Amino acid sequence: MVTLTTSEARSPWQEGHFIGGHPVLDLTNTVFDRINPAEDGELIKSPSDVLTWCVSAGLMDEVPSLPEAAASGLVADVQAVREHVWAVFNAVAHGEAVPAESFGALLERAGAGVRAGHVQQIDATLDRVTADWTAPGVIPAFLALLAVHAVFALPAERVRACGRCGWLFQDSSRGGRRRWCSMSTCGNREKARRHRQVERAAG
């Protein structure tokens, strides 16, 4: 049984990796920079990264011990799900139509996991589910299911893309005017950039 809760980030993850306001948005942010991709910008590189991310995101209570069959292909499958999720919610953030190919791929992946019986006892909010985390394919299937649910559950007008790095987040600010993934990173960097522009113009 898993209950979606706020958890402390497990190494190598930090609190700054979980600014999305929803696990599927945080999942899309496991690439360092969406607007200016870095050469080594991939943050999910091993099955351990996947598992510690799931615990940090509140999807699991503890890191399970995966059999070889479940670990094989896990990174590639989670990355594939992540890219479909990003395509869907990046479109939402920009007021565009959800891409049918990516949304369909998420539906298929989620359906396969449910049909196989790996994801069970699903409630209406997906706050509580039972999942056999050691079964091959269950983690990407659950992430896909969570993403499909989020398409209908998250308020589209509050899904944003950071103007500097492209990370996605749910804008929960009172005025709905949040522009940056984090003021301590992209917000401050943008302020510094504008300050330099003003200084150059004045000089």
C-alpha positions as CSV (number, residue, x, y, z in Angstrom):
1,M,0.0,0.0,0.0
2,V,1.2,3.4,-0.8
3,T,-0.1,6.8,0.4
4,L,1.0,9.8,-1.5
5,T,2.6,12.1,1.0
6,T,5.3,14.7,1.3
7,S,8.6,12.9,2.0
8,E,12.2,13.9,2.7
9,A,14.4,13.7,-0.4
10,R,16.7,10.8,-0.5
11,S,20.2,11.1,-2.0
12,P,21.0,11.9,-4.7
13,W,17.8,13.9,-4.8
14,Q,17.4,17.2,-3.1
15,E,14.3,19.3,-2.1
16,G,15.0,21.5,-5.1
17,H,14.1,18.6,-7.4
18,F,10.5,18.6,-6.0
19,I,9.1,22.0,-6.8
20,G,6.4,20.8,-9.2
21,G,3.6,20.5,-6.7
22,H,2.6,17.1,-8.1
23,P,4.7,13.9,-8.6
24,V,4.2,13.8,-12.4
25,L,5.4,17.4,-12.8
26,D,8.4,16.6,-10.6
27,L,9.1,13.6,-12.8
28,T,9.4,15.8,-15.9
29,N,11.9,17.8,-14.1
30,T,14.4,15.0,-13.8
31,V,16.2,16.6,-16.8
32,F,18.4,19.4,-15.8
33,D,17.3,22.1,-18.3
34,R,14.5,21.8,-20.8
35,I,15.2,25.0,-22.7
36,N,18.9,24.8,-22.9
37,P,19.7,21.0,-22.5
38,A,23.0,20.3,-20.8
39,E,25.3,17.6,-22.2
40,D,25.0,15.6,-18.9
41,G,21.5,16.8,-18.0
42,E,20.0,13.4,-17.4
43,L,19.2,12.9,-13.6
44,I,17.8,9.4,-13.8
45,K,20.7,7.2,-14.7
46,S,20.2,4.0,-12.7
47,P,17.5,1.8,-11.1
48,S,18.6,3.2,-7.8
49,D,17.9,6.7,-9.0
50,V,14.4,5.6,-10.0
51,L,13.7,4.0,-6.6
52,T,15.1,6.8,-4.5
53,W,13.2,9.3,-6.6
54,C,9.9,7.4,-6.0
55,V,10.6,7.4,-2.2
56,S,11.5,11.1,-2.3
57,A,8.3,11.9,-4.2
58,G,6.2,10.0,-1.6
59,L,5.2,7.2,-3.9
60,M,6.9,4.5,-1.8
61,D,7.5,4.2,1.9
62,E,11.0,2.6,1.4
63,V,13.4,1.6,-1.3
64,P,12.4,-2.0,-2.4
65,S,14.9,-4.6,-3.4
66,L,14.2,-5.3,-7.1
67,P,14.8,-8.7,-8.7
68,E,16.9,-8.5,-11.9
69,A,13.8,-8.9,-14.1
70,A,12.3,-5.8,-12.6
71,A,15.5,-3.7,-12.8
72,S,16.2,-4.6,-16.4
73,G,15.0,-1.8,-18.6
74,L,13.6,0.2,-15.7
75,V,15.6,3.3,-16.4
76,A,14.7,3.4,-20.1
77,D,11.0,2.7,-19.4
78,V,10.8,5.5,-16.8
79,Q,12.6,7.9,-19.1
80,A,10.1,7.0,-21.9
81,V,7.2,7.6,-19.6
82,R,8.7,10.9,-18.4
83,E,9.1,12.2,-21.9
84,H,5.5,11.5,-22.8
85,V,4.4,13.1,-19.5
86,W,6.5,16.2,-20.4
87,A,5.1,16.4,-23.9
88,V,1.5,16.3,-22.4
89,F,2.0,18.8,-19.6
90,N,4.3,21.1,-21.5
91,A,1.4,21.4,-24.0
92,V,-1.0,22.1,-21.2
93,A,1.3,24.8,-19.7
94,H,1.4,26.6,-23.1
95,G,-2.4,26.3,-23.7
96,E,-1.9,23.8,-26.5
97,A,-3.8,20.6,-27.3
98,V,-2.5,17.5,-25.5
99,P,-0.5,15.5,-28.0
100,A,-2.5,12.4,-28.9
101,E,0.6,10.1,-29.4
102,S,2.0,10.8,-26.0
103,F,-1.3,10.7,-24.1
104,G,-2.2,7.5,-25.9
105,A,1.2,6.0,-24.9
106,L,0.5,6.8,-21.3
107,L,-3.0,5.3,-21.5
108,E,-1.6,2.1,-23.0
109,R,1.2,1.8,-20.4
110,A,-1.2,2.5,-17.5
111,G,-3.7,0.0,-18.9
112,A,-1.1,-2.7,-19.2
113,G,-0.1,-2.4,-15.6
114,V,-3.7,-2.5,-14.4
115,R,-4.6,-5.4,-16.6
116,A,-1.6,-7.4,-15.3
117,G,-2.8,-6.9,-11.8
118,H,0.4,-5.1,-10.6
119,V,-1.5,-1.9,-9.7
120,Q,-4.5,-2.7,-7.6
121,Q,-7.2,-1.2,-5.3
122,I,-7.1,2.1,-7.0
123,D,-9.2,4.8,-5.4
124,A,-10.8,7.8,-7.2
125,T,-8.1,10.2,-6.2
126,L,-5.1,7.9,-6.6
127,D,-4.1,8.9,-3.1
128,R,-4.0,5.3,-2.1
129,V,-3.2,2.3,-4.2
130,T,-1.7,-1.1,-3.8
131,A,1.1,-2.0,-6.1
132,D,3.6,-4.8,-6.4
133,W,6.7,-2.6,-6.8
134,T,8.9,-5.6,-7.5
135,A,7.0,-6.7,-10.6
136,P,8.5,-5.9,-14.0
137,G,7.0,-2.8,-15.5
138,V,5.0,-1.7,-12.4
139,I,6.8,1.5,-11.7
140,P,6.5,3.0,-15.2
141,A,2.9,1.7,-15.4
142,F,2.0,3.5,-12.1
143,L,3.7,6.7,-13.2
144,A,1.7,6.6,-16.4
145,L,-1.5,6.0,-14.5
146,L,-0.7,8.9,-12.2
147,A,-0.1,11.1,-15.2
148,V,-3.4,10.2,-16.9
149,H,-5.2,11.0,-13.7
150,A,-3.4,14.3,-13.4
151,V,-4.5,15.4,-16.9
152,F,-8.0,15.5,-15.6
153,A,-7.3,16.4,-11.9
154,L,-4.9,19.3,-12.2
155,P,-6.3,22.7,-13.1
156,A,-4.8,23.3,-16.5
157,E,-4.7,27.1,-16.0
158,R,-2.3,26.6,-13.1
159,V,0.2,24.4,-14.9
160,R,3.2,26.5,-15.7
161,A,6.6,26.1,-17.4
162,C,9.5,28.0,-15.9
163,G,10.5,30.9,-18.3
164,R,14.2,30.2,-17.8
165,C,14.7,26.4,-17.6
166,G,11.4,25.0,-18.8
167,W,10.7,22.9,-15.7
168,L,7.0,22.4,-15.0
169,F,5.1,23.3,-11.9
170,Q,1.7,23.8,-10.5
171,D,1.2,27.5,-9.6
172,S,-0.4,27.6,-6.2
173,S,0.3,31.3,-5.6
174,R,-2.7,33.4,-4.6
175,G,-2.5,35.6,-7.7
176,G,-1.5,32.9,-10.1
177,R,1.6,34.8,-11.3
178,R,4.5,32.5,-10.5
179,R,6.9,32.5,-13.4
180,W,9.9,30.5,-12.1
181,C,10.5,27.0,-10.9
182,S,12.2,28.6,-7.9
183,M,13.1,32.1,-7.0
184,S,16.3,30.9,-5.4
185,T,17.6,29.6,-8.7
186,C,16.0,30.7,-12.0
187,G,14.2,33.7,-10.4
188,N,17.5,35.1,-9.0
189,R,19.4,34.3,-12.2
190,E,16.8,36.1,-14.3
191,K,17.0,39.1,-12.0
192,A,20.8,39.1,-12.3
193,R,20.5,38.9,-16.1
194,R,18.2,41.8,-16.3
195,H,20.4,43.8,-13.9
196,R,23.4,43.3,-16.2
197,Q,21.3,44.4,-19.2
198,V,20.4,47.6,-17.4
199,E,24.0,48.2,-16.5
200,R,25.2,47.7,-20.0
201,A,22.5,49.9,-21.4
202,A,23.4,52.7,-18.9
203,G,27.1,52.3,-19.6
